[in-house]
Amino acid sequence: MKKNLKGLSLPFMAMVLATGCAKNMQDNLRDTPGKLDTKAGIAAAISLDTATITLNWGTTYQRLEGFGAFAGRATPFFESPKRDSIMKQLWGTDGLQLNMIRGEVMYNYPFDKTTGTVTIQPAGTSVDMDITSAGYQALTSAQKAQLAQLWILKKVKERYQTPIMFASTWTPPLSMKTNPNSESGKNFNGLNYSCCSTDFANYLAGFTKAYQNEGINFYGISPSNEPENVFSDWAASYWTAGHLGEFITNNLRPALNAKGLNTVKIISSENAAWGTANSFLSGMDKSNVDVLAGHGYVEIGDLILGKRGLNPNPVTWNYATGNRPVWMTEASDDSGVYDNTMTGGLKLAINMHKFLAECNVNAYVYWLGMLAIRNNESLICTNGDGSLDYPKTYDVMGQYSRFVHAGYYRFNSALANNSTLKVSAWKDPATGKFSVVIVNPGGSETHCRLNLSGFSSSQLTSYLTADNSSAHWQQSAPISPAANGGFVVVVPPSSVITFTGNAI
C-alpha cells in the first residue's frame, strides 16, 4: 500500500487484512480510537482486496508424482567438502524434500557384449574412498564421474529413501554411433541402426541391472536426451521419432525383460523444447513408452533467434497421451549472468506454474542440484571461498517441493479480478491436507479473498519467499478464517507464497 487510507496506518491495515474477516474488520475499526468507523470507510478498506480466488475441492486434475534434480555434474558434487550438507538440502526434510533424482547412463562404462554386463564401478575403488588418495587421483575423469554418480545415488537412497530414481542417456557408446569419433550429435550423429540396436539395448539393460545389484532399483530408463540436438558440442545422439519408437519396442523393452527388469518403466523422448517433444512424440510409436517426457527450455524458434533459458510459455500437448504420466525432466535458466535474486526466482516460478497448472505435468525435475561455481543452472552454488550460495531459485523450488507432495492432486483454483497472480491448489484426498501456491510477479502488494467451496478449514499458515524474506520459506503465524469461512490474505510484490491448511 503506497499511502495511508483516510487515517488508517499501514501496520493497522496489515493487521486488519490478516484477520481475513470483514466483520472483524468492522469491529476493529470501531474499537480503535481515532480510526474510521463510517460505512464508507469500511467499504474503502474492503476495496483494497484486488483478487478473488475460489478453491473448489470437487474439481480435480492431475496427480503429482514429485519433484527432483539431476545427480550431476556428479564429480564436483562428489568432491565437494560440503557434499553431505548439499545432499541434505536437496533431498532431506530440512531442505527441498525432493522425492526424485535423475542420473545419467554414461556412454563410457566397460561393456561385455557377450554377457551384456556393464561395469558401473571402476576396478579397485570404493564409493567411500578418500578423494585425496592416490588411487582416486589416478582415475580418469570418466571413472571419477562413474564413481561419483554411484556414491550420490547410493547415499540418497540410504539416507532419504528417495523413491523415484531414473536415468537418461545422452549418447550410446561411441563405437555404436554412425560417427564413432564424436560424442556429439552434430551432422546427425546417432545410433548406427545397421549394427548396434541390440547391443545398445543390452547396454542400457546391463546398466540398469548393475545398479540393481548395488541396491538401486531404477524407476525408469530413458534411451535419449534431447534427440533433436544436432548443434551442441556436448554428448548427444540424434534420433528420428520413427527410429526411437522402433528401438524402444523392438529392442529396449525386450532387453530389459530378458534381465528380469519387467517393472522398469521406459521414459521418452526428453526433447529440449516442450513444443518439439509434442511434435516428436505425436509421430512416434509409444506403445512401450510408460512415461512421456520433455524439457522446459525455450522453443526452437526462440533458440534460433539467440534466446535461451526457461520456457516462459509452454503449451499443453495437443495429442492424446493415453493417460500416461507426463514429466518435465529438465529445466534451468542458462541464459546469462548469475542471478540469485527474485528476478531469477520468478522466472522459475512462472515456468513451474505453467508446466504444473497449465500443461498438467505430473512431475517437475530441475537440471542441476549443485555446482562448484555460481551458475543459474544449479539450485545450490558454491562461492569462491567454498561457502554455499542458495539462489532464490532454490527457495522457489521449495515452495512447490516442500508443500506439494507426491500423491497430491491439483484442484480448481479460480482467479478473478486479477491478471497478474498465478495460482495453483493441491490436495491430499487421504488426509485433507492442502496447499495453495501463489506467484506474484508484479510490483504491487495484492490483497486476496480466498473462498473455499466444498470444504472448510480452521486456519492457514503461509510460507513466503521474497528478496527481503528472513528465511528460505518465511513462516507466518496461523491465519484464522472469516465468518463466512473464507480468508483474506496478503501476497507481497515479487514473491512466491504458499498457504497450507487442513480440510474439515
C-alpha positions, 0 to 999 in steps of 0.5 A: 500500500503506497499511502495511508487510507483516510487515517488508517496506518499501514501496520493497522491495515496489515493487521486488519487484512490478516484477520481475513474477516470483514466483520472483524474488520468492522469491529476493529475499526470501531474499537480503535480510537481515532480510526474510521468507523463510517460505512464508507470507510469500511467499504474503502478498506474492503476495496483494497482486496484486488483478487478473488480466488475460489478453491473448489475441492470437487474439481480435480486434475492431475496427480503429482508424482514429485519433484527432483534434480539431476545427480550431476555434474556428479564429480564436483558434487562428489568432491565437494567438502560440503557434499553431505550438507548439499545432499541434505538440502536437496533431498532431506526434510530440512531442505527441498524434500525432493522425492526424485533424482535423475542420473545419467547412463554414461556412454563410457562404462566397460561393456561385455557384449557377450554377457551384456554386463556393464561395469558401473564401478571402476576396478579397485575403488570404493564409493567411500574412498578418500578423494585425496588418495592416490588411487582416486587421483589416478582415475580418469575423469570418466571413472571419477564421474562413474564413481561419483554418480554411484556414491550420490545415488547410493547415499540418497537412497540410504539416507532419504529413501528417495523413491523415484530414481531414473536415468537418461542417456545422452549418447550410446557408446561411441563405437555404436554411433554412425560417427564413432569419433564424436560424442556429439550429435552434430551432422546427425550423429546417432545410433548406427541402426545397421549394427548396434540396436541390440547391443545398445539395448543390452547396454542400457539393460546391463546398466540398469541391472548393475545398479540393481545389484548395488541396491538401486532399483531404477524407476525408469530408463530413458534411451535419449536426451534431447534427440533433436540436438544436432548443434551442441558440442556436448554428448548427444545422439540424434534420433528420428521419432520413427527410429526411437519408437522402433528401438524402444519396442523392438529392442529396449523393452525386450532387453530389459525383460530378458534381465528380469527388469519387467517393472522398469518403466521406459521414459521418452523422448526428453526433447529440449523444447516442450513444443518439439517433444509434442511434435516428436512424440505425436509421430512416434510409436509409444506403445512401450513408452510408460512415461512421456517426457520433455524439457522446459527450455525455450522453443526452437524458434526462440533458440534460433533467434539467440534466446535461451533459458526457461520456457516462459510459455509452454503449451499443453500437448495437443495429442492424446497421451493415453493417460500416461504420466507426463514429466518435465525432466529438465529445466534451468535458466542458462541464459546469462549472468548469475542471478540469485535474486527474485528476478531469477526466482520468478522466472522459475516460478512462472515456468513451474506454474505453467508446466504444473497448472497449465500443461498438467505435468505430473512431475517437475525435475530441475537440471542441476542440484549443485555446482562448484561455481555460481551458475543459474543452472544449479539450485545450490552454488558454491562461492569462491571461498567454498561457502554455499550460495542458495539462489532464490531459485532454490527457495522457489523450488521449495515452495512447490517441493516442500508443500506439494507432495507426491500423491497430491492432486491439483484442484480448481483454483479460480482467479478473478479480478486479477491478471497478474497472480498465478495460482495453483491448489493441491490436495491430499484426498487421504488426509485433507491436507492442502496447499495453495501456491501463489506467484506474484510477479508484479510490483504491487502488494495484492490483497486476496479473498480466498473462498473455499467451496466444498470444504472448510478449514480452521486456519492457514499458515503461509510460507513466503519467499521474497528478496527481503524474506528472513528465511528460505520459506518465511513462516507466518503465524496461523491465519484464522478464517472469516465468518463466512469461512473464507480468508483474506490474505496478503501476497507481497510484490515479487514473491512466491507464497504458499498457504497450507491448511487442513480440510474439515 
